[in-house]
């Protein structure tokens, strides 16, 4: 049995949960999320103990794979509506900077002739505390991570000088440049 799949998901008291027709809706202080899980999986919510469990119909490969996935995605939804998710990016390079154009729209100057303007999807908020740092937050883990990856892809860190946009704390593998000098 899946070690992740058999663990119950603890649902805090400030989270409202509804299950109907293989669809789960989770509402909490940070927002509201819904997801349609596969009909083969059985999701049960015990109101008394405030625990949600996921069960699978059999032991064949696809069901075993879906068991842990379903439980993890539901646990991520519960955590997202209670605590939320945050990704922090930092910009390294002379003249490279970010600024907030309007609500949830970030403009990047990262060495190209024009600014790159990226608009965050609904449910994701962007903050620029200073010109070289970007904070992306929201309730949906997938949407936050996807938008952070799109911002990073505007100018990924390069290995020679380390310039570009990177996740905070990301180690960029550096390469030595051409060697000059005598033989």
Buried (B, 14 or more C-beta within 10 A) or exposed (E): EBEBBBBBBEBEEEBEBEEEEBEBBBBBEBBEBEBEBEEBBEBEBEEEEBBBBBBBEEEEEEBBEBBBBBBBBBBBBBBBBBEBBBBBBBBBBEEBBBEEBEEBEBBBBBBEEEBBEBBBEEBBBBBBEEEBBBBBBBBBBEBBBBBBBEBBEBBEBBEEBEBBBBBEEEEBEEEEEEEEEEE
